[in-house]
Amino acid sequence: MNDTGLVGAQKTLSPVLRAKALDNLLPDPILGDEHAERTMRRLDPDYDRGRFGTSQMGLAAVVRAKAHDDWALAFLADHPDAVVLHLGCGLDARVHRIDPPATVDWYDLDHPAVIDLRRRFLPPHEHCTLIGSSVTDLAWLDGIPRGRPVLVIAEGLVPYLTEADLRRLLTTVVDAFPTGQLQFDTVSVWGWRMSKWDPSLRGYGTRFHCGFDDPASLARWHPRLSYVDEAPMNDSPLITAKAPAGVRRAYRLMNLLPGLRRSTRIVRFRF
């Protein structure tokens, strides 16, 4: 993916897409995303060569995607007239995996260069609108229909925002809609501070800009906002059940350290 025109945090969509593509090659995949496998194959025909088992360490990102999918499906089952804001969508094919009813208006938002890639590598989906914009430039919200339930999905996005930008984003959305669900993942304060030395992030020319040891406390940012729950990631039973043996052992060892086991949290709020 050297000629995609992506910079900084935008480049992190590559390892996430690769993890989802490799998952689809497992005998019993967690996500089973055929779009991810086809897209990754077009971007890098040899992406799955080498030590396949070791490369599956990225399955935690697949678990994260599955948690977001399951929460989204449950919300849309109860709110078939919802507006979905898929923020920092990357090359994730969530709208195709979920395949929402025609009564749902879905918006995939990311930087213009990423949206250009989506147009090249992913098929369009009816009632899904692509928005090329920085998520922090809230002018994009002006074109979103109001007065309906909203589902906000931000997978792998929040740590790259400053706390001030995140707070402004969340409170603006809550003010703009009558009811809704916000679901996203955060890193710990330790993970945020250590990101400046993370070799993979440094290789992409980026780092994290915020972290929370108690993400439930974000509910205090708005009187209408309530914390609901958290989904497992690094310690997910799905990894124990479906990952290759070597990957399962690696995660078991990693999860002995509380700082790593809950270094990333997948959280859900409602208002």
N, C-alpha and C positions, 0 to 999 in steps of 0.2 A: 504494500500500500504506500509506496514511496512517492507516487505521482498524483495523490488525491487532492493536494492543495490544503490539507488540514494542518492546523498548528496547535501547539500546547495541549490542553485537555481534550480537544477534539480527537487527537490521535489515540486516545485510550479506547475508542470504540473498537479498534482492531483486536486487542486481546479478548475483549468481552465477546465479540462476534465469533472469534476462533473457539472460545470455550463452548459456546452454544452449538457451533458446527460440530465440534468433536463429540459433544453429548449425543448428537443425532446419530453418530456412528456406533454408539454402545448398543449391545443386544437389547437392553431394556432402558431406553433413555429417560431422563428426568423431564426434559422439556419437549423433546421430539420436534424440533423446529427445522423442517425441511428447507425453509427459505434461508435460514442461517447457513446451512451446509452448502446450498447452491451458490449463495452470494460469496461465501468465503472461498469456494472453489474457483470462482471467476476472478476474484482478487488475487488469490495465491494458489495455483493448482497443486502445489506441493505442501500445503499447510499441515497436513496430517502425517508427514513422513518423520522418521526418527523414533525416539522413545515415546511411544504412544501413551503408555501408562503414566509416565511422569508428567506428560503434558496435560493430563486430566486434573491437575491440581487446581485448575480454574473452575472446577465444578461448583465452588461456592457461589460464583457469579450466576451459574445456571439455577441454583437453588433460589437465589435472590429473585431472578426473573419469574420463577414458578410461583413464589409467594405473591409477587405483585399481580400475576395473572389470576391466581385464585381469588384474591381480594377483589380484583376488578370484576370478575365474573359474578361474584356474590352481590356486589353493589349494583351492577347492571340488571341482575335478575329482579331486584327490588325497585329499580328506577329505570325502566326501559325508555324513558324520555330524557335521559341525562345528556349533558355535554361532557365530553372527555378531553382533558388537556394532558397530552403525553409530552412532558417537558424534557428536553435533552434526549430526544428519541434515538439519536444515533442511527444505526442500521438495524435496529430491533424491529422484528416483524410482528409486534404484539397485536396490531389491529387485525392481522390475518389469523393469528392463533386464536384470538377471542371471537372474531367475526361477529361484531355486534349487530343487533337488528337495525333496520332502516330508520327506526325512530330515534336512534342515537346519532348525534353529531360529534364526530371525532376529529381532533386536531393534533397533528404531529408537528412539534416545534423543535428546531435546532438552528445552529448557525447556517447561513446561506450555503457554505461549501458542503456541509453535511446533507442538507436538503437536496442539493444537486446530485450527490451520490445516491440518495434514496430514489430519485427519479431515474437514475441510470440502472440501478441494480435490483430494485424492488418493484413489483407490479403495483399499479394503483388499486385502491379499494374504494368502493362506493361509499359516499358520505364521510370520507376521510379527506381533510384539507391539510395541505402542507404549508407550514409557515417558516420562512427563513428569517430568523431574528435571534439576537441575544435574548435569553430569558429575562435578563435584568432590565431590558428596555421595555417597560410595561406598556408601551404604546400598542403592542400587539393585542392586548386585551380589548382594545376598542372595537375590534372586529368580531368579538365572540358574543353569541346570543346570551342574554341574561334571563332571569326569571325562571330558570329551570335548575334541577339538581346538577351539581358539578362533581366530576371525579378527576382529581389531579394525581397523576402518576409521575414520579421523578426518580427513575432508577439510575443510580450511579452519578447523580448530578450534585446533590446538596454539598458534599465536602469541597467542591470546587468554587462555591459561592462564599462571599464574606458573610458573617453573621448579620450584618446590617442589611445586605441585599436579600438574604433569605427571609429575614423578618418582614421587610417591605413586601416581598412577593406573597408570603402567606397571608399577611393581614389584608393586603389589597384584594386577594381572591375571596377571602371570607366576607369582606365588605361588599363585594360585587354580586354574590349569589345568595339565594335564600337558604340553601342547605347543600351539604356536600361531604365528600370524603377526601382527605389528603393522605397520600401514602408515599413514603420515601425512605431512603436509607441514610444513616449518618455514621460517622466514625467517632471514636472516643477522642478525648482531648489529647491523650498520649499518641494516638494514631495521627492526629492532625499535626502535632508538633514534630513527630518523627518523619513526616512525609518529606521534609526538606532534604533528608538523607536517603530516601528510598531510591535505589538505583533505577528501577523501572520508571518511576515518575520523572526522575531527573533526565532519563533518556528521552522522554517525551517533551521535556522542557516545561514541566508544570509541577504543581504541588497542591496540597489541600489548603483551604483558607478558613475552615471552621471545624470544630469538633465538640461533642457533647457527651459527658459521662451519664447524664440523665436526660435523654431526649424527650421524655414525657413532660419535662418542665417547659417545653416550648408551648404547651397549651396556655401558659400564663401570658403569652403575647397578645391574646385576644379573648375578650370575655365570652364569646360564642364558641370558642374552640375547646374541644375535649379530647384527651388522649383515650384511645381505645385499647390497643394491645400491640404486641411485638411478635414477629415471626423468627424462628431460628434460622441461622445461616451457616456459620462454620461448624456448628454442632447439630446441624439438621439430621434427623433420622433418614432422610433421603440419601445422604452421602453414605451412611452406614449400610443402607440397603442396596444401593446401585453402583457405587463407585468401584473401580478396580481395587484389588486387595492392597496393593502398595499405596494407593491414594488414601484408602480407609485408615491404614496404619499411620500415615503422615498426619492426617487430621486428628486422630486420637492423641498423638503426642502433642500436637499444637494446642489442642483443647485442654491439656493439663495446665496450661498457663492462662489464668483468668483474663489477663490483659489481651491475649490473642483471641481467646474463645469468643469474647464479646466486643472485639475491636470494631466490628461493623454491626449495626443494629437496623433491622427492617421494621419500621414503625407505622402505625395507622392512627389518624385523627379524624374526628367528625365534627360538624357544626350544624 
